[in-house]
Amino acid sequence: MRKRKVIFLISLISLLLLISSMTISAEERSIYVGDLINIEIETNLYSEDDIRNKFKDFEIVDIKDTDKGYLLTLRSFETGKKTIQIDNNEIEIEIKSTLEEIDRDKIYEGDEGTKSYGFSFNYSYIFYLLIGIFLITGCISLWQYIKSRKTGPANAFIIFKKATDEISLEERDCFVTMTLNLKNYLQTKYSCSIRGKTCNEIIAEISSITVLEPFIPDIKSWLQMCDYYKFTGVAVTTEQKQELLIRLVEIVEKIEQAKEVEV
């Protein structure tokens, strides 16, 4: 469950970072003289001649029809900002000179190759992928949470039994572990708050639970005996520890059986 929560948080953070990076990259990307610029225009309101006319300040290297409009490849050898109005949107392209940005103390030798500028790199696929991961992990986490809420009481006895079977009677704090297992069972099974409470406080808390009323005397007696062993410092044999552990399991098993009969 913890692993799924981590994946969910990582997906959420990645999604936020992607959105942020898309904005930043759009602001910081530089276009230089002679760079090839790919622009995808999604409109069917203009003819090819109209598009060529709107980009007359550029050298149009290639223009292709697409299902949504046009895909332009163009470049410019003039520096400065150029604004193109397409429908209600403005495309602003600033052409920079590499000579103005390069600090050099010797003769500059130009590169005869052509630089391909991915102006219209499509982030949407990554964006949709992260949204999908985010939704899937979110749904899984929600499903696991709902499932645990529904099956928590039913699993309370299984968890108690497993934890009790793992108790070593040779441990110094075995009585503390026994008491904790009982508290966890009652708290999970009946949604009561008894962790950290004393024997009398526990009995006062669970006395209002109808199904537990027949077992209150046994639970109280067991808790008092456990406290006696824990706090008096008397020597306790392995047989006495085993007897107390058996009594605990018997009490919980009786509670389980009574609950099943009630249902």
N, C-alpha and C positions, 0 to 999 in steps of 0.2 A: 504494500500500500504506500509506504514511504517512497519507494522507487518511482511509482506512478506519479506521485505528487511532484517529485523532482523533475521528471520529464515534462509534466504539465507546466511548471514554472519556467523551465528552460525554453519551451516552445513559445510561451507568452513573451519572455524577454527577447527572444530572437525575432519575433514578429514586430515588437516595438522598435528594436534596433534597425530592422529592415526598413520600416517606414521612415525612420529618422535618416538613415543613410541615403534613401531615395531623394529626400529633400535636399540633403547636404550635397550629394553628387550633382544634382541639377544646378546648384548654385555655384559650385566650385569648378565645374568642368570648363576647361579653356579650349578655344578654337584658334588655330594659328593660320596665317596666310598659306594657302595652297592645300590645307587639310580637306580631305573628302568628308562631306557631311551627309549623313543619311537621315532623311526626315520622312516620317509616315504621316500622311494627311488623310484623315477619315472624314470625307465629305463627298457627296455625289452632286453637289450644286454647281460645280465648276467643270468646264471642259478642260482638255489638256492645254489648249491655247491660253485659257484664263490663268491656269497655274503657271505656265511659262511667263506670262506677263507679270504676275505678282512677284515672281522671283527673277525679274529682269536684271537686277543688280548683281546677280550671281552667274557664274558659268554653270549651266546645267549639263552635267556629265551624262546622266541617264534619268529617264522617267518611265515608270512602269505602272500599268493599271493593276489595282488590287480589288478584292471583293468589297472593300470598305472605302476605297478612294484611290490614292496615288502613293507611290514610293519614289521619293526623289533622291538622287545623288548629285550633289552640287559642291562648288567650292568658290572661293573668292581670293583675289590677290590684292584687295584693297582693305586696309585696316579701318576700324571704326564699328559703331553699332548700326545694325540695320533692323528695321521692324517691318514685319509682313502681317497684314490683316487677313485672317481667314475666318469668315463668318463673324462670330462675336469674340473670337480669340485672337490674341496677338502672339506672333512668334518673334522673339527678340534674339538676334544672333550678334555676338560681338566678336569681331575678327581681331586677333592680336598679332603683333610682330615678334617673332622669336629674337630678332636682333635687339629689341628694346629690353628683353628680359635676361639675356645672357651676358654675364660679365666676363670679358675676354681681353687678353693683352697681346693677341697675335691675330694673324689673318684668319677670317672665318671661311671655312670650306663648306659649301652647300651639299646637302644630301640629294642625290639625283633620284632616289626612290620616292615612292608616293606613300604618304601616311594615311592609313584608313582610319577614319574617325567614327566610332560607333555611337553617334549622337542619339539614336533611337533604340538603344539596348533595352530589351523588354524585361523588366523586373517582375512583370505580373505572374510569370510561371512560378518563380520562387515565392512570391507573395501568396499565391493561391495554395502552394504546397504547404507553407507554414500555417496558413489558416486551416487547412485540412488536418495537419498534425495537431494543431491547437484544439480543434473541435473534437477530434477522436480521443485525445488524452483527457479532455475535459469531460466527455461523455463517459469514458471508462471510470474516471475518478468519481463522478456523480453516481454511476451505477454501483460501484463498490461501496460507496458511502451508504446508499439506500439499502443495499443488500446487507451490510453489516448492522444497520439499524434494525432491519427486520429479523435477522437471524441471530442477533446478539444474545438474547435470553436463551434461545435454544442451544447455543454453543457454550453457555456459561458453565454447564456441568462438565462438558468435554475439556474445556480449558482448566477447570478446577482439578479434574481427575489427572490430567497430564502433569500439572504443576505439583500435585500432591505425590504422585508416583516418583517424582524426581527428588523429593526431599531426602536428605541423608540424615539419619538419626545421630550420626557422629558429629554433626555440625553443632557449634556452640549456640547458634541462633535458630535452631530448628523450630523452637516454639514461636518465635517471631514470624517465621515463614509460614507455619501452620495458620496462625491468626490472620496473616495477610491474605492467604488463599481463601479463607472463609469470608473475609471482608470483600474481596474482589468478586467472589461468587454472588453474594447477596446484593452487592451494589450493581453488578451487571444484570442479574436476573430480575431485580425488582426496582431498579432505577432509584435507589436510595443513596444518601450521602453519609457514609459511615467511616470512610478512611481517615485515620488519625484520631478517631474518637475512642474513649475509654469503654470498658465493659458496660457500665450503666448507661452511658450515652448511646451505645449501639442498641441495647435492649429497648430504650425509650424510642429510638428511631424506627425500629422494625416492628414494634408492638402494634402499630396502626395497619400493618399489612395482614389482611384477613387470613390468607392461606398459611401464614407463619405462626398464627396464634397457638396451635397445638404443640409447636416445637420450641416455643420461647423458653420453657423451663430447661430443656436439654441444652439449648444454645447458651443460656446464661450459666448453667453449671459447668459446661465445657470451657467457656471463657474464663470463669473464675479459677478453675483448676490450672488452666494455662498460665494465667497471671501469677498464681501462687508459685508455680515452678520457675517463672521468669524472674520474679522480684524478691523472693525470699532467700535465694542462694542455697537452698537445700540440695543435697546430692540426689540426682535423679538417675535411675538405672535405665538401661536400654529397653528393658521390658516395660517400664512405666511410660517411656516415650512412645513405644509401639502401641501400647494400649490407648493412649490419648489420640494418636493418629488414627487408629481403627475407629474410635468413637466419632471422630470428626467426619470420616468418610460415611459412616452409618447414618449420621444426622442428615448429611447432604443427600444421601440416597433416598432417605425417607421423604425428604422435602420434594425431591423429584417425582417420586411415586405419587405423592398426594396431589401434586400439580397435574399429573397425567390423568388421575381419576377425576379431578375437578373438570378438566377439559372434556 
